[in-house]
C-alpha cells in the first residue's frame, strides 16, 4: 500500500513540474522549491522502506 501512495506522490509531483514548465512559470526559485519537495519525497521513501528492510519478519501460517 505504501508503494502506491509513494508512486502517486511522484506522479503528482512530475505532473506539477510539467504543468509549471508548460505554462512558462518554471523559474529558478520554483526549481529550488521542487528540489526541496523531491528531496522530501526521496527521504520519505527511505523512511518507508528501511523499517521493512531491517526488521525480522515472522511467517504467519
PQR file with spaces between the fields and no chain letter, atoms N, CA, C, O and H, PARSE charges and radii, in Angstrom:
ATOM       1  N    UNK     1       0.820   -1.202    0.000 -0.4000 1.5000
ATOM       2  CA   UNK     1       0.000    0.000    0.000 -0.0000 2.0000
ATOM       3  C    UNK     1       0.857    1.257    0.000  0.5500 1.7000
ATOM       4  O    UNK     1       0.550    2.230   -0.688 -0.5500 1.4000
ATOM       5  N    UNK     2       1.937    1.227    0.780 -0.4000 1.5000
ATOM       6  CA   UNK     2       2.758    2.425    0.850 -0.0000 2.0000
ATOM       7  C    UNK     2       3.400    2.723   -0.505  0.5500 1.7000
ATOM       8  O    UNK     2       3.647    3.882   -0.837 -0.5500 1.4000
ATOM       9  H    UNK     2       2.187    0.436    1.339  0.4000 1.0000
ATOM      10  N    UNK     3       3.672    1.658   -1.298 -0.4000 1.5000
ATOM      11  CA   UNK     3       4.254    1.881   -2.614 -0.0000 2.0000
ATOM      12  C    UNK     3       3.299    2.641   -3.519  0.5500 1.7000
ATOM      13  O    UNK     3       3.730    3.495   -4.294 -0.5500 1.4000
ATOM      14  H    UNK     3       3.470    0.716   -1.028  0.4000 1.0000
ATOM      15  N    UNK     4       2.010    2.343   -3.431 -0.4000 1.5000
ATOM      16  CA   UNK     4       1.027    3.039   -4.267 -0.0000 2.0000
ATOM      17  C    UNK     4       0.956    4.520   -3.904  0.5500 1.7000
ATOM      18  O    UNK     4       0.872    5.374   -4.787 -0.5500 1.4000
ATOM      19  H    UNK     4       1.661    1.649   -2.801  0.4000 1.0000
ATOM      20  N    UNK     5       0.990    4.820   -2.624 -0.4000 1.5000
ATOM      21  CA   UNK     5       0.962    6.219   -2.189 -0.0000 2.0000
ATOM      22  C    UNK     5       2.247    6.924   -2.610  0.5500 1.7000
ATOM      23  O    UNK     5       2.213    8.061   -3.080 -0.5500 1.4000
ATOM      24  H    UNK     5       1.058    4.127   -1.907  0.4000 1.0000
ATOM      25  N    UNK     6       3.378    6.242   -2.439 -0.4000 1.5000
ATOM      26  CA   UNK     6       4.665    6.818   -2.809 -0.0000 2.0000
ATOM      27  C    UNK     6       4.733    7.080   -4.316  0.5500 1.7000
ATOM      28  O    UNK     6       5.200    8.137   -4.740 -0.5500 1.4000
ATOM      29  H    UNK     6       3.405    5.318   -2.058  0.4000 1.0000
ATOM      30  N    UNK     7       4.277    6.138   -5.111 -0.4000 1.5000
ATOM      31  CA   UNK     7       4.262    6.314   -6.560 -0.0000 2.0000
ATOM      32  C    UNK     7       3.314    7.442   -6.961  0.5500 1.7000
ATOM      33  O    UNK     7       3.614    8.208   -7.877 -0.5500 1.4000
ATOM      34  H    UNK     7       3.898    5.280   -4.766  0.4000 1.0000
ATOM      35  N    UNK     8       2.190    7.548   -6.291 -0.4000 1.5000
ATOM      36  CA   UNK     8       1.239    8.623   -6.600 -0.0000 2.0000
ATOM      37  C    UNK     8       1.832    9.989   -6.280  0.5500 1.7000
ATOM      38  O    UNK     8       1.592   10.951   -7.010 -0.5500 1.4000
ATOM      39  H    UNK     8       1.946    6.927   -5.546  0.4000 1.0000
ATOM      40  N    UNK     9       2.602   10.089   -5.203 -0.4000 1.5000
ATOM      41  CA   UNK     9       3.251   11.359   -4.869 -0.0000 2.0000
ATOM      42  C    UNK     9       4.226   11.758   -5.974  0.5500 1.7000
ATOM      43  O    UNK     9       4.281   12.924   -6.365 -0.5500 1.4000
ATOM      44  H    UNK     9       2.797    9.308   -4.610  0.4000 1.0000
ATOM      45  N    UNK    10       4.999   10.787   -6.477 -0.4000 1.5000
ATOM      46  CA   UNK    10       5.941   11.103   -7.551 -0.0000 2.0000
ATOM      47  C    UNK    10       5.214   11.482   -8.848  0.5500 1.7000
ATOM      48  O    UNK    10       5.643   12.394   -9.554 -0.5500 1.4000
ATOM      49  H    UNK    10       4.954    9.840   -6.158  0.4000 1.0000
ATOM      50  N    UNK    11       4.131   10.794   -9.156 -0.4000 1.5000
ATOM      51  CA   UNK    11       3.377   11.115  -10.378 -0.0000 2.0000
ATOM      52  C    UNK    11       2.787   12.516  -10.285  0.5500 1.7000
ATOM      53  O    UNK    11       2.873   13.289  -11.239 -0.5500 1.4000
ATOM      54  H    UNK    11       3.782   10.053   -8.583  0.4000 1.0000
ATOM      55  N    UNK    12       2.195   12.846   -9.152 -0.4000 1.5000
ATOM      56  CA   UNK    12       1.627   14.190   -8.976 -0.0000 2.0000
ATOM      57  C    UNK    12       2.732   15.242   -9.028  0.5500 1.7000
ATOM      58  O    UNK    12       2.539   16.311   -9.607 -0.5500 1.4000
ATOM      59  H    UNK    12       2.125   12.217   -8.377  0.4000 1.0000
ATOM      60  N    UNK    13       3.879   14.952   -8.433 -0.4000 1.5000
ATOM      61  CA   UNK    13       4.994   15.890   -8.477 -0.0000 2.0000
ATOM      62  C    UNK    13       5.511   16.119   -9.883  0.5500 1.7000
ATOM      63  O    UNK    13       5.782   17.256  -10.269 -0.5500 1.4000
ATOM      64  H    UNK    13       4.036   14.084   -7.962  0.4000 1.0000
ATOM      65  N    UNK    14       5.650   15.056  -10.650 -0.4000 1.5000
ATOM      66  CA   UNK    14       6.121   15.193  -12.036 -0.0000 2.0000
ATOM      67  C    UNK    14       5.102   15.943  -12.881  0.5500 1.7000
ATOM      68  O    UNK    14       5.474   16.749  -13.734 -0.5500 1.4000
ATOM      69  H    UNK    14       5.430   14.132  -10.337  0.4000 1.0000
ATOM      70  N    UNK    15       3.827   15.686  -12.651 -0.4000 1.5000
ATOM      71  CA   UNK    15       2.794   16.431  -13.375 -0.0000 2.0000
ATOM      72  C    UNK    15       2.815   17.919  -13.014  0.5500 1.7000
ATOM      73  O    UNK    15       2.595   18.774  -13.872 -0.5500 1.4000
ATOM      74  H    UNK    15       3.525   15.031  -11.958  0.4000 1.0000
ATOM      75  N    UNK    16       3.080   18.220  -11.745 -0.4000 1.5000
ATOM      76  CA   UNK    16       3.169   19.616  -11.325 -0.0000 2.0000
ATOM      77  C    UNK    16       4.354   20.312  -11.989  0.5500 1.7000
ATOM      78  O    UNK    16       4.240   21.462  -12.415 -0.5500 1.4000
ATOM      79  H    UNK    16       3.259   17.525  -11.048  0.4000 1.0000
ATOM      80  N    UNK    17       5.481   19.626  -12.078 -0.4000 1.5000
ATOM      81  CA   UNK    17       6.649   20.200  -12.752 -0.0000 2.0000
ATOM      82  C    UNK    17       6.344   20.408  -14.232  0.5500 1.7000
ATOM      83  O    UNK    17       6.674   21.454  -14.791 -0.5500 1.4000
ATOM      84  H    UNK    17       5.574   18.693  -11.732  0.4000 1.0000
ATOM      85  N    UNK    18       5.719   19.424  -14.866 -0.4000 1.5000
ATOM      86  CA   UNK    18       5.391   19.549  -16.285 -0.0000 2.0000
ATOM      87  C    UNK    18       4.423   20.700  -16.533  0.5500 1.7000
ATOM      88  O    UNK    18       4.591   21.457  -17.488 -0.5500 1.4000
ATOM      89  H    UNK    18       5.452   18.574  -14.412  0.4000 1.0000
ATOM      90  N    UNK    19       3.424   20.833  -15.687 -0.4000 1.5000
ATOM      91  CA   UNK    19       2.457   21.918  -15.841 -0.0000 2.0000
ATOM      92  C    UNK    19       3.129   23.282  -15.646  0.5500 1.7000
ATOM      93  O    UNK    19       2.858   24.236  -16.376 -0.5500 1.4000
ATOM      94  H    UNK    19       3.288   20.217  -14.911  0.4000 1.0000
ATOM      95  N    UNK    20       4.003   23.349  -14.651 -0.4000 1.5000
ATOM      96  CA   UNK    20       4.718   24.600  -14.400 -0.0000 2.0000
ATOM      97  C    UNK    20       5.634   24.947  -15.559  0.5500 1.7000
ATOM      98  O    UNK    20       5.748   26.112  -15.940 -0.5500 1.4000
ATOM      99  H    UNK    20       4.223   22.574  -14.058  0.4000 1.0000
ATOM     100  N    UNK    21       6.293   23.927  -16.126 -0.4000 1.5000
ATOM     101  CA   UNK    21       7.189   24.145  -17.261 -0.0000 2.0000
ATOM     102  C    UNK    21       6.397   24.592  -18.497  0.5500 1.7000
ATOM     103  O    UNK    21       6.802   25.516  -19.201 -0.5500 1.4000
ATOM     104  H    UNK    21       6.200   22.981  -15.816  0.4000 1.0000
ATOM     105  N    UNK    22       5.274   23.933  -18.747 -0.4000 1.5000
ATOM     106  CA   UNK    22       4.485   24.250  -19.944 -0.0000 2.0000
ATOM     107  C    UNK    22       3.836   25.632  -19.880  0.5500 1.7000
ATOM     108  O    UNK    22       3.630   26.268  -20.914 -0.5500 1.4000
ATOM     109  H    UNK    22       4.945   23.182  -18.175  0.4000 1.0000
ATOM     110  N    UNK    23       3.517   26.095  -18.689 -0.4000 1.5000
ATOM     111  CA   UNK    23       2.916   27.422  -18.559 -0.0000 2.0000
ATOM     112  C    UNK    23       3.959   28.533  -18.527  0.5500 1.7000
ATOM     113  O    UNK    23       3.613   29.714  -18.535 -0.5500 1.4000
ATOM     114  H    UNK    23       3.684   25.578  -17.849  0.4000 1.0000
ATOM     115  N    UNK    24       5.242   28.155  -18.489 -0.4000 1.5000
ATOM     116  CA   UNK    24       6.295   29.158  -18.513 -0.0000 2.0000
ATOM     117  C    UNK    24       6.617   29.754  -17.154  0.5500 1.7000
ATOM     118  O    UNK    24       7.274   30.792  -17.081 -0.5500 1.4000
ATOM     119  H    UNK    24       5.523   27.195  -18.481  0.4000 1.0000
ATOM     120  N    UNK    25       6.177   29.133  -16.092 -0.4000 1.5000
ATOM     121  CA   UNK    25       6.402   29.642  -14.745 -0.0000 2.0000
ATOM     122  C    UNK    25       7.534   28.937  -14.011  0.5500 1.7000
ATOM     123  O    UNK    25       7.689   29.109  -12.802 -0.5500 1.4000
ATOM     124  H    UNK    25       5.643   28.290  -16.151  0.4000 1.0000
ATOM     125  N    UNK    26       8.327   28.144  -14.728 -0.4000 1.5000
ATOM     126  CA   UNK    26       9.403   27.378  -14.096 -0.0000 2.0000
ATOM     127  C    UNK    26      10.640   28.267  -13.978  0.5500 1.7000
ATOM     128  O    UNK    26      11.518   28.256  -14.841 -0.5500 1.4000
ATOM     129  H    UNK    26       8.201   28.004  -15.710  0.4000 1.0000
ATOM     130  N    UNK    27      10.687   29.022  -12.907 -0.4000 1.5000
ATOM     131  CA   UNK    27      11.806   29.918  -12.647 -0.0000 2.0000
ATOM     132  C    UNK    27      12.829   29.205  -11.754  0.5500 1.7000
ATOM     133  O    UNK    27      12.529   28.139  -11.217 -0.5500 1.4000
ATOM     134  H    UNK    27       9.975   29.031  -12.206  0.4000 1.0000
ATOM     135  N    UNK    28      14.015   29.765  -11.588 -0.4000 1.5000
ATOM     136  CA   UNK    28      14.983   29.133  -10.684 -0.0000 2.0000
ATOM     137  C    UNK    28      14.458   28.972   -9.252  0.5500 1.7000
ATOM     138  O    UNK    28      14.762   27.978   -8.592 -0.5500 1.4000
ATOM     139  H    UNK    28      14.258   30.631  -12.025  0.4000 1.0000
ATOM     140  N    UNK    29      13.686   29.924   -8.780 -0.4000 1.5000
ATOM     141  CA   UNK    29      13.110   29.805   -7.442 -0.0000 2.0000
ATOM     142  C    UNK    29      12.140   28.632   -7.369  0.5500 1.7000
ATOM     143  O    UNK    29      12.124   27.898   -6.381 -0.5500 1.4000
ATOM     144  H    UNK    29      13.439   30.731   -9.316  0.4000 1.0000
ATOM     145  N    UNK    30      11.339   28.456   -8.400 -0.4000 1.5000
ATOM     146  CA   UNK    30      10.404   27.332   -8.449 -0.0000 2.0000
ATOM     147  C    UNK    30      11.176   26.018   -8.542  0.5500 1.7000
ATOM     148  O    UNK    30      10.760   25.016   -7.961 -0.5500 1.4000
ATOM     149  H    UNK    30      11.352   29.053   -9.202  0.4000 1.0000
ATOM     150  N    UNK    31      12.295   26.012   -9.267 -0.4000 1.5000
ATOM     151  CA   UNK    31      13.120   24.805   -9.364 -0.0000 2.0000
ATOM     152  C    UNK    31      13.665   24.414   -7.991  0.5500 1.7000
ATOM     153  O    UNK    31      13.708   23.230   -7.654 -0.5500 1.4000
ATOM     154  H    UNK    31      12.633   26.827   -9.739  0.4000 1.0000
ATOM     155  N    UNK    32      14.077   25.396   -7.205 -0.4000 1.5000
ATOM     156  CA   UNK    32      14.561   25.102   -5.855 -0.0000 2.0000
ATOM     157  C    UNK    32      13.425   24.546   -5.006  0.5500 1.7000
ATOM     158  O    UNK    32      13.630   23.605   -4.239 -0.5500 1.4000
ATOM     159  H    UNK    32      14.043   26.357   -7.479  0.4000 1.0000
ATOM     160  N    UNK    33      12.245   25.107   -5.133 -0.4000 1.5000
ATOM     161  CA   UNK    33      11.076   24.610   -4.395 -0.0000 2.0000
ATOM     162  C    UNK    33      10.789   23.156   -4.752  0.5500 1.7000
ATOM     163  O    UNK    33      10.591   22.322   -3.868 -0.5500 1.4000
ATOM     164  H    UNK    33      12.078   25.871   -5.756  0.4000 1.0000
ATOM     165  N    UNK    34      10.767   22.853   -6.057 -0.4000 1.5000
ATOM     166  CA   UNK    34      10.540   21.470   -6.477 -0.0000 2.0000
ATOM     167  C    UNK    34      11.686   20.565   -6.038  0.5500 1.7000
ATOM     168  O    UNK    34      11.470   19.381   -5.779 -0.5500 1.4000
ATOM     169  H    UNK    34      10.928   23.530   -6.775  0.4000 1.0000
ATOM     170  N    UNK    35      12.890   21.099   -5.950 -0.4000 1.5000
ATOM     171  CA   UNK    35      14.012   20.321   -5.445 -0.0000 2.0000
ATOM     172  C    UNK    35      13.820   19.928   -3.998  0.5500 1.7000
ATOM     173  O    UNK    35      14.089   18.789   -3.617 -0.5500 1.4000
ATOM     174  H    UNK    35      13.066   22.061   -6.160  0.4000 1.0000
ATOM     175  N    UNK    36      13.351   20.870   -3.185 -0.4000 1.5000
ATOM     176  CA   UNK    36      13.060   20.554   -1.788 -0.0000 2.0000
ATOM     177  C    UNK    36      11.963   19.500   -1.681  0.5500 1.7000
ATOM     178  O    UNK    36      12.044   18.593   -0.853 -0.5500 1.4000
ATOM     179  H    UNK    36      13.132   21.796   -3.494  0.4000 1.0000
ATOM     180  N    UNK    37      10.943   19.621   -2.516 -0.4000 1.5000
ATOM     181  CA   UNK    37       9.867   18.627   -2.490 -0.0000 2.0000
ATOM     182  C    UNK    37      10.355   17.250   -2.910  0.5500 1.7000
ATOM     183  O    UNK    37       9.970   16.249   -2.307 -0.5500 1.4000
ATOM     184  H    UNK    37      10.877   20.358   -3.189  0.4000 1.0000
ATOM     185  N    UNK    38      11.198   17.184   -3.937 -0.4000 1.5000
ATOM     186  CA   UNK    38      11.712   15.887   -4.375 -0.0000 2.0000
ATOM     187  C    UNK    38      12.642   15.289   -3.321  0.5500 1.7000
ATOM     188  O    UNK    38      12.641   14.076   -3.114 -0.5500 1.4000
ATOM     189  H    UNK    38      11.511   17.997   -4.427  0.4000 1.0000
ATOM     190  N    UNK    39      13.436   16.130   -2.653 -0.4000 1.5000
ATOM     191  CA   UNK    39      14.269   15.625   -1.559 -0.0000 2.0000
ATOM     192  C    UNK    39      13.397   15.040   -0.461  0.5500 1.7000
ATOM     193  O    UNK    39      13.700   13.976    0.079 -0.5500 1.4000
ATOM     194  H    UNK    39      13.437   17.116   -2.821  0.4000 1.0000
ATOM     195  N    UNK    40      12.324   15.728   -0.133 -0.4000 1.5000
ATOM     196  CA   UNK    40      11.396   15.219    0.881 -0.0000 2.0000
ATOM     197  C    UNK    40      10.767   13.902    0.459  0.5500 1.7000
ATOM     198  O    UNK    40      10.583   13.008    1.285 -0.5500 1.4000
ATOM     199  H    UNK    40      12.078   16.593   -0.571  0.4000 1.0000
ATOM     200  N    UNK    41      10.434   13.774   -0.832 -0.4000 1.5000
ATOM     201  CA   UNK    41       9.837   12.526   -1.311 -0.0000 2.0000
ATOM     202  C    UNK    41      10.846   11.384   -1.259  0.5500 1.7000
ATOM     203  O    UNK    41      10.488   10.260   -0.907 -0.5500 1.4000
ATOM     204  H    UNK    41      10.583   14.500   -1.503  0.4000 1.0000
ATOM     205  N    UNK    42      12.097   11.656   -1.604 -0.4000 1.5000
ATOM     206  CA   UNK    42      13.129   10.625   -1.519 -0.0000 2.0000
ATOM     207  C    UNK    42      13.336   10.207   -0.068  0.5500 1.7000
ATOM     208  O    UNK    42      13.433    9.017    0.230 -0.5500 1.4000
ATOM     209  H    UNK    42      12.388   12.569   -1.890  0.4000 1.0000
ATOM     210  N    UNK    43      13.404   11.185    0.836 -0.4000 1.5000
ATOM     211  CA   UNK    43      13.585   10.877    2.254 -0.0000 2.0000
ATOM     212  C    UNK    43      12.393   10.080    2.785  0.5500 1.7000
ATOM     213  O    UNK    43      12.575    9.144    3.564 -0.5500 1.4000
ATOM     214  H    UNK    43      13.325   12.152    0.594  0.4000 1.0000
ATOM     215  N    UNK    44      11.183   10.441    2.372 -0.4000 1.5000
ATOM     216  CA   UNK    44      10.000    9.712    2.807 -0.0000 2.0000
ATOM     217  C    UNK    44      10.051    8.266    2.311  0.5500 1.7000
ATOM     218  O    UNK    44       9.653    7.347    3.027 -0.5500 1.4000
ATOM     219  H    UNK    44      11.036   11.201    1.739  0.4000 1.0000
ATOM     220  N    UNK    45      10.538    8.069    1.097 -0.4000 1.5000
ATOM     221  CA   UNK    45      10.670    6.717    0.573 -0.0000 2.0000
ATOM     222  C    UNK    45      11.654    5.891    1.364  0.5500 1.7000
ATOM     223  O    UNK    45      11.421    4.711    1.624 -0.5500 1.4000
ATOM     224  H    UNK    45      10.861    8.816    0.515  0.4000 1.0000
ATOM     225  N    UNK    46      12.768    6.517    1.753 -0.4000 1.5000
ATOM     226  CA   UNK    46      13.743    5.792    2.569 -0.0000 2.0000
ATOM     227  C    UNK    46      13.159    5.438    3.931  0.5500 1.7000
ATOM     228  O    UNK    46      13.366    4.331    4.428 -0.5500 1.4000
ATOM     229  H    UNK    46      12.958    7.476    1.542  0.4000 1.0000
ATOM     230  N    UNK    47      12.440    6.364    4.530 -0.4000 1.5000
ATOM     231  CA   UNK    47      11.836    6.109    5.825 -0.0000 2.0000
ATOM     232  C    UNK    47      10.777    5.012    5.719  0.5500 1.7000
ATOM     233  O    UNK    47      10.598    4.234    6.656 -0.5500 1.4000
ATOM     234  H    UNK    47      12.273    7.263    4.126  0.4000 1.0000
ATOM     235  N    UNK    48      10.084    4.944    4.602 -0.4000 1.5000
ATOM     236  CA   UNK    48       9.064    3.914    4.426 -0.0000 2.0000
ATOM     237  C    UNK    48       9.637    2.541    4.147  0.5500 1.7000
ATOM     238  O    UNK    48       9.018    1.535    4.493 -0.5500 1.4000
ATOM     239  H    UNK    48      10.229    5.576    3.841  0.4000 1.0000
ATOM     240  N    UNK    49      10.816    2.475    3.523 -0.4000 1.5000
ATOM     241  CA   UNK    49      11.390    1.193    3.119 -0.0000 2.0000
ATOM     242  C    UNK    49      12.317    0.622    4.185  0.5500 1.7000
ATOM     243  O    UNK    49      12.329   -0.590    4.401 -0.5500 1.4000
ATOM     244  H    UNK    49      11.319    3.292    3.241  0.4000 1.0000
ATOM     245  N    UNK    50      13.087    1.462    4.848 -0.4000 1.5000
ATOM     246  CA   UNK    50      14.093    0.964    5.784 -0.0000 2.0000
ATOM     247  C    UNK    50      13.522    0.127    6.923  0.5500 1.7000
ATOM     248  O    UNK    50      14.099   -0.915    7.235 -0.5500 1.4000
ATOM     249  H    UNK    50      13.077    2.446    4.672  0.4000 1.0000
ATOM     250  N    UNK    51      12.430    0.519    7.554 -0.4000 1.5000
ATOM     251  CA   UNK    51      11.917   -0.346    8.633 -0.0000 2.0000
ATOM     252  C    UNK    51      11.532   -1.739    8.137  0.5500 1.7000
ATOM     253  O    UNK    51      11.701   -2.716    8.868 -0.5500 1.4000
ATOM     254  H    UNK    51      11.962    1.365    7.300  0.4000 1.0000
ATOM     255  N    UNK    52      11.026   -1.848    6.928 -0.4000 1.5000
ATOM     256  CA   UNK    52      10.674   -3.158    6.392 -0.0000 2.0000
ATOM     257  C    UNK    52      11.924   -3.958    6.046  0.5500 1.7000
ATOM     258  O    UNK    52      11.887   -5.189    6.032 -0.5500 1.4000
ATOM     259  H    UNK    52      10.888   -1.055    6.335  0.4000 1.0000
ATOM     260  N    UNK    53      13.016   -3.277    5.771 -0.4000 1.5000
ATOM     261  CA   UNK    53      14.245   -3.960    5.381 -0.0000 2.0000
ATOM     262  C    UNK    53      15.002   -4.499    6.587  0.5500 1.7000
ATOM     263  O    UNK    53      15.558   -5.595    6.526 -0.5500 1.4000
ATOM     264  H    UNK    53      13.046   -2.277    5.782  0.4000 1.0000
ATOM     265  N    UNK    54      15.031   -3.754    7.670 -0.4000 1.5000
ATOM     266  CA   UNK    54      15.887   -4.130    8.795 -0.0000 2.0000
ATOM     267  C    UNK    54      15.157   -4.912    9.890  0.5500 1.7000
ATOM     268  O    UNK    54      15.807   -5.418   10.805 -0.5500 1.4000
ATOM     269  H    UNK    54      14.579   -2.863    7.719  0.4000 1.0000
ATOM     270  N    UNK    55      13.851   -5.025    9.826 -0.4000 1.5000
ATOM     271  CA   UNK    55      13.135   -5.776   10.858 -0.0000 2.0000
ATOM     272  C    UNK    55      13.033   -7.243   10.473  0.5500 1.7000
ATOM     273  O    UNK    55      13.116   -7.602    9.298 -0.5500 1.4000
ATOM     274  H    UNK    55      13.323   -4.614    9.083  0.4000 1.0000
ATOM     275  N    UNK    56      12.853   -8.072   11.474 -0.4000 1.5000
ATOM     276  CA   UNK    56      12.717   -9.505   11.258 -0.0000 2.0000
ATOM     277  C    UNK    56      11.251   -9.829   11.017  0.5500 1.7000
ATOM     278  O    UNK    56      10.390   -9.541   11.848 -0.5500 1.4000
ATOM     279  H    UNK    56      12.786   -7.780   12.428  0.4000 1.0000
ATOM     280  N    UNK    57      10.985  -10.428    9.872 -0.4000 1.5000
ATOM     281  CA   UNK    57       9.615  -10.792    9.540 -0.0000 2.0000
ATOM     282  C    UNK    57       9.366  -12.243    9.937  0.5500 1.7000
ATOM     283  O    UNK    57      10.129  -13.138    9.574 -0.5500 1.4000
ATOM     284  H    UNK    57      11.685  -10.662    9.196  0.4000 1.0000
ATOM     285  N    UNK    58       8.306  -12.459   10.675 -0.4000 1.5000
ATOM     286  CA   UNK    58       7.956  -13.826   11.055 -0.0000 2.0000
ATOM     287  C    UNK    58       6.930  -14.364   10.057  0.5500 1.7000
ATOM     288  O    UNK    58       6.143  -13.616    9.477 -0.5500 1.4000
ATOM     289  H    UNK    58       7.686  -11.732   10.970  0.4000 1.0000
ATOM     290  N    UNK    59       6.964  -15.654    9.882 -0.4000 1.5000
ATOM     291  CA   UNK    59       5.995  -16.293    8.998 -0.0000 2.0000
ATOM     292  C    UNK    59       4.681  -16.461    9.736  0.5500 1.7000
ATOM     293  O    UNK    59       4.637  -17.053   10.815 -0.5500 1.4000
ATOM     294  H    UNK    59       7.603  -16.261   10.354  0.4000 1.0000
ATOM     295  N    UNK    60       3.619  -15.943    9.160 -0.4000 1.5000
ATOM     296  CA   UNK    60       2.291  -16.070    9.755 -0.0000 2.0000
ATOM     297  C    UNK    60       1.548  -17.168    9.013  0.5500 1.7000
ATOM     298  O    UNK    60       0.904  -16.923    7.993 -0.5500 1.4000
ATOM     299  H    UNK    60       3.654  -15.462    8.284  0.4000 1.0000
ATOM     300  N    UNK    61       1.647  -18.378    9.541 -0.4000 1.5000
ATOM     301  CA   UNK    61       0.993  -19.511    8.868 -0.0000 2.0000
ATOM     302  C    UNK    61      -0.181  -20.007    9.660  0.5500 1.7000
ATOM     303  O    UNK    61      -0.849  -20.954    9.245 -0.5500 1.4000
ATOM     304  H    UNK    61       2.171  -18.577   10.370  0.4000 1.0000
